[in-house]
Amino acid sequence: MDRIEQFSIIAHDIGNIFRFIGIGTAAPLVVAVIYREWGMILPMASVPATFLLLGTLLTLIPHRERKPPLSAALMAVALIWLVAALVGALPFTLGLGMPYLDSVFEAMSGWTSTGLSLVPSVDAAPRTLLFWRSLMQWLGGLGIVAFTVAMASRSGLAQFRLYRSEGRSETFMPSVVATGIQMWKVYLVLTAAGIGLILVSGVPLWDAVNIALVAIATGGFSVHTEGILFYNNPLLEILIIPVMIAGALPFKLYYLMYHRRNVRPFDDPQVRLLFMLIALGIVVIGWDLLTLSRMGTSTAVRQALFMSVAAVTTTGFQIAAPNEWASATVLFLSILMVIGGSSGSTAGGIKLSRVVLGAQGLLWWFRRMFVSGKVLVPFKYEGRVVPKNIADLEVSRNMLIIMLYVLIIFIATVLVMHLQPTTFKVSNVILEVVSAMCNSGISTGFVSPDTTAPAKVLFIAIMWIGRLEIIPVVMLFSVVFKGFD
């Protein structure tokens, strides 16, 4: 079956997704009206108009109702995210005059909840664009497909495969529609609670809304150039921490806690590991800042606490300049970002579940190496014994993703250093690449509007690959060059 015929099978579903995105992305127009930013109406309207037009055109493609191959679903998800960034870039170019490549970078950083930014002056940007940045991170945090599946309220094999092909998607209800709806209910409640909590710090409502949107999405965009440091508000920093953690916990846990009541969060290995990593980060980074960077105790503790949480949850907020830290501290911060938050959350990185499964898998493999081949060594996961053939397959897949993450980070770092000659220390460049790959947004200042065009393209690709957890992007290129299997 050729590419066109295979694409036609899933084009209708992609079209519907674009049309629902078009509806969701019209929200910033309300901000433009409230703040009388009439000059932003047309630039901002270009986004929903383009999505609605693309969606309508795709739904008009003749198609047959048949089961789409998994390769088509994977390819479609990668394509949806790429198009979202290309279209989401329009307001930055039309309304702010940014070069289109910089605008695509900004939009990809937004949709992937990364937080790296090329906007020349955030403080001077229209509020419509600032809200658009926050909204992209909020919508992208849980997933474009998860958002549209819930809105469409239509289930089927195509929707199931699209949903499962998107990173950070997890099913805990009988259908993906029911799961999507429950996840968005949880997301809305957490967002509202985050806004209320942040308002306690005394910041204005506008700031609280934007901070909460990107904090629960573990994003990192800010409405001020200085970021969280603009407020010079220790209470705000403390109140943001539980919101970041809430976004990095598995949303399935919230659902179970509400409906079963007797669920204990720390029974989940991901929750335990998340807080262990935060504690470890506070100790290691705090000690480094005291001994290597010669900071005062209160400043060291404050920065260690906030930056450890921001790194593990892959949230781009920061109250420190990592480029002023010792290289050892920067590399440790990078490790926290690589690990990331929980599966089924808005956080990026390899994911805590993969780290847990990888550690258990390695121990299982080592135990089997030192016993007779006739001895059956059981593999236990979440209290259940998993058959050997299934365990081998799942552990191997898990380790493959981890290896690909590390390999891409290594190759991308080498490429970036060739494409962007710099006086920055290697540790700072590594952190920047890790930040893009793991959709964190914590920055040393290496990425800026002055970055070379090839380096910007590479960072766009890294953010895209990291958000979709590699395989969908690989499949898209495989389909383009080889066709469907």
N, C-alpha and C positions, 0 to 999 in steps of 0.2 A: 504494500500500500504506500503511495507516494506522500510527500510532505503535505501537499495541499489538501488531499483527501483526509489525512489524519487530523490536520489542524481544523478542518471544517467540523469534525466531531465535537470539538471542545470550544470552538469559537463562540457559540451561542452563550455558553456559561461565562466565558471571559467578558463578553459584551454586557451581560447582566451585572457582573461585578463592577465594570467600569461605570455603568449607569448608577448603581447604588453609591459608588465612591463620589460620583458627581453630585448626588444629593447631599452627602455628608460634608463635602468640601465647600458648600455654599455658606456655611456658618460664619466665616470671617466677613462676609458682606454685611452682616448685622452689626459687627464692630465698626465697620466703615461708616455706617449710617449713624450709630450712636455717637461716634467721635467726629462726625462731619468731615471725614476724609474723602471728599467727593472725588478727588483725583485718583483714588485707589479702587474705585468701583469697577472700572473696565479692566485694569490689570488683574484684579482678584477674580472677576467674573470669568476670565479666560480659562481658569482651571475647571470649574464645574461644566462650563460650556464645552470644552474640549473632551472631557470625560464622557459627557452625555452624547456628543456626536460620535466619538469612537465606539462607544457601547452600542449605539443604535445601528451603526454600520455593520458591526460584527454580528449582531443578532439577525441581520438580514441575509447573512451568508447561508445558502441552502445547506442543510445538514440532515444526516440520518440518525435516528435514535439508536445508538449502539454503545456498547461498553468501550470507553476510552482506555487505551493502554496506560499503564503507570507512567511510562516515559512521557506521554502527552501531558499528564497532570503535573509532573515535575517541571517540564518545560514551560507550561502555562504559568505556574506560580512565579518562576524566575522572570518571565516576560512581564507579568503584571507589575511586579515591583520595579522593574526597569522603566516601564512606561510611566508609572506613578512618579518617579523621580524626574523624568524628562518633562512631564506636564506640570508637576508641582514647582518646577523652576521658573515658569513663565512670569509670575508676579514680581520676582526679584529682578528680572531683566526689564520688564515693562514698567514697573513702578519705582524701582530704585536705580535703574541704569547699570546694574551689575553685568559683567560679561557673562554670556550664557553658560560657559563652562563652570564658572564660579557658582552660578545659580543652580546648576545641576548638582554640584557638590553639596550646596546648602540643602537642597531638597532631599538628596539621598541620605544626608546626615539626619535630616528630620524624620523621614519615613522609617529609617532603620533605628531610630531612637539612639543615635550615636552622640551628637552634641558638639562635634567639631564644627567650627564656623568660619566663613570667609566674609561675613558682612563687615564692611569697613568700619562703621560706627553704629553699634546697636542702639545707643541712646538717641541717635538722630533718625532712626528708622520709624516709619509710620506704625501706629499701633495695630493697624490691620495686618501688616506683615509680621509683626511680633506675635500676634495671636495665631497667624497662619503657621508659624514655626512651631508654636506650642501644640497646635491642633494636629499637625503632622506627626509629632512625636507621640501624642496621646492615641491617635488612631493606629499608628504603626506599632505601638508598644505591644498590643495584644495580637495584632495581625490584621492585614487587609482582608484576607479571605474569611477569617473568623468574624470580622465586622459584617461583611456582606452576607455571609451564610445566615447569620442571626436576623438581619434585616429582611432578607428574602423569604425566610421561613419556609424554604423548600428543600427537601432532602432528596438524596439519590446517590448513585454510585459516583457520578462525576463530582458532586459536592464533597462526598466523603474523601475521595482521592485528592482533591485540591486542598481540603482542610488538613489532611494528614501530611501533605507534601510541604506545608508551610511550617517553618521553624517555630517552636514555642507553642504549638497547638497540641492539646491533649484532650482525649475524650473520656468523660466520666459519666455520661448519660447514654441511654440506648441509641440515640441518633446524634449526628453532628449538629443538627439544628438545635436540639434541646441543650446540648453542651454549649454551643455558641451563645444561646440566650442566657444561660445560667452564668457563664463567664462574664458577659457584659453586665449582668445585674450586679455581680460582685465588684466589677470594675467601677461602675457608677457609684456604688456605696462607698468604696474605698476612696474614690476621687472626692466625693462630697465631704467625707470625714477628714481627708487631707486638707481641703480648703478651710474647714472649720478650725482644725488644729493650727494651721499656719497663721490664721487671723489672730490667734491668741498672742502672737509675737508683736503685734501692733503694726504690721505692714499694711498698706492700702489693699482694698479688695482686688483691684486690677492685678497687683503683684502676686497676691495670694492665689488667685485663680491660675495664673500662668505657672507659678512655682509648683502648685499641686499637680497640674496636668502633666508636667514633664517629670516630676519626682516619682509619681506613681507609675509612670511609663518607663522609669529608670532611664530617662533621656539626659537632659543637661543644658538645654538652651535656656537663656536668661533674657530678661527684658532690659538688662543693663550691661554695658561693656565690661564692667568689673565683675559681673556675676554676683555670687552670694556675698562676696566681700564688700560690695557696694553698700550694703545695709549696716555693716559693722554692728551686727546684732547677735550676740552669743545665744540668746534664747531662740532666735529663728533657726540657727544652726542645729541646736538640740532638737527642735520640733521637726525639722526636715528628716532627721535620722530615722524615726519610726516609719515615716512615709516611704522612704527609699527601701527600707527592709520589707515593708508590706508588699511593694511591687516585686520584690525578688523571691518571695515565698510562693509555693505552688498554689494556684487558685483553687485547685481541687480540694485543698485542705480547708479553705474557708467554707466551701460548700458542705463538706462533711461535718465541720464543726457546727454549722448552723442547723443542719437537718438531723444529725445523730446525737449532738450535744455531748456525748461521752468521749469524743475523740480528743486525744491529748497531742498537741502539736509536736512535742519533742519525741514522740514515738516515730516520727518520720525522720529517716536518716539524713535527708537533705536539710531539714531544719537544724538538726544537731550540728551538721558539718558547717552550715552557714554561720552559726554563732561561734563555733570553734575558730573559724577562720577570722572572724571579726576580732575575737579576743587575741588571737595570735598576731594579727595585724597591729593592734593597739600596742602590744608588748614590743614587737620587733621595731616598728616604725618609731614608736616613742623613744625606745632606747637609742636608736640610730640618731634621732634628732637631738637627743641630749648629749651623746658622746661624739658623734661625727660632725654634726652641724652646729654644735655648741649653742643650742637654743635654751631659753629659760624653761623651767618645768611646766608652768601653766600653758605656754604657747605650744610646747611639744605635745602635751597631753591633748590639748584642743585639736591640733592638726592631726595627730595620730588617730584619734577617735573618728573624726569626720571623714578623713581621707581613706581610712580602712573600710568604713561602711560604703563610701562612694565607689571604691575599687571593687569590692566583692559583689556589690549589687549592679556594677557596671553603669553607674549614674555619673554623668559628666560634671556634676557640681564639684567645685574645689575651693578651698579656703587657703591654699598654699601654692607656691610655685615650685613644682618638682624639679625644674631645671636648676634650682638653687640647692637641692639636696645632694647628698653623696650618691655616687653611682650604685652602691650596694642597696641603698634605700629605694632608689628608682626601680631597680630590677626586681626587688621584692614586691613593690607595688604592682609591677607588670604581671608577676605571677598570680597575684590575687585577681587581677582583671581577666587573665586567661582562664582561670577556673570559673569565675562568674557565679550567677545565681541558680535558682532551681529550674528544672524543666516544668513547663506549664505555667511559667511566670512571664513577666515582661523583660527580664534580665537577659543579657547576652552571655558570651563566653562559651566554654566547652560544656558547661552545666554541671551542677553538683551530682546529679544522678549518674552521669557518665564517669565522673571521678570515683564515685562509690562502686559502680559496677566494674570499672577498670581495675580498682584495687582488689576487689574480691576475685575478679577473673585472673589477675596475676598470681594471687595466693593459691588459687585453685590449680593453675597450670604448674606452679612450682611444686605443690604437693603431689601432683601426678607424676612429676619427673623423678621423684625419689621413692616410688613404690613400684611393685611389679605391675606389668601391663594387665595382669589378670585381676588386679584389685580395683574395685569400683569406688572411686572417690566422688561422693555426691556434691553437686553444686547447689548451694542454698541462696535464694534471693528473696528478701522480704519475708523470711520465715518459711518459704516453700522450697521443696526440692524440685529443681528443673531438670528434665531429661537431658542426658549428655549431648545428644545431637543438636537440640535447641540451644543449650547453653553455649556450646562451641560456636555456633553461628552468631548468636547475639553478642557474645563477648568479642568475637572477631570483628563484627561490624562496629561495635563500640570503640574498639582500639583503633580501627581504621579512621574513624572521624577524628579522634584525638591526634593521631599521627598526621593527618592532613592539615589540621589546625596548626600544629607546630611547624610542619614543612612550609606551609604558605607564609607564616609569619617570618620564617628564616629567609625564604626567597624574596619576599616583599621588602624586607629590611635591606638586603643587598642591592636590590633594584633601586630603591628609594635613594640610597646613598650614592648611586651612580647618576641618577636623574636629577638629584638636588644636592650638589656639593655644599657642604656646610661646616661651620665651626662648632656645631653642637656635638656634645659627647655622644658616643655610640649608644650608651644606655638611654639617653633622651630620645634618640631616633627609634630605638626598639620600643620604648613606651608609646611613642606616637603611632607606630604600626600596630602594636597590640591594641591600643585604644580604638583604632579604626576596625580592626578585624573582630574584636569582641564587643563592638558597638558601645563603648564606654563614653568617650568624649573628654576624659581627663587629658590635658595637654601640657606640653613643656614649652609651647610657643613655636615649635618647629613648623607646623602647618600654618600658613598665613596667606593673604592675598598675593604676596610676592613669590609664593611657591611656583616652580616651573609648571607649565601646562601638562607635560607628560607625567609629572609626579602627582598632579591633581587627578588626572585620569586614573592613575594607579590606586590612589586612595579611594576614589569613587567605587572602583571595582572591589577593593578589599572590604569596604563597608557592605556592599551588596552581597558578596560571597559569605561574609561572616553572619549576616542577618538570616540568610536562608540555609545556613549550616552546610554549605559547599555543594552538596549533591544536586539540587535543582539547577544551579548555574552550570555545573559540569554537563548535566543532561541537555540544557538549552544549547550549548555549543556543540555537543555531540549530535543533536538533531539537525542543527544548521549545516554541519559539515558532512554528516553521514546519513541523515534521515532517521526515521523511526525504525525500531526493531519489530 
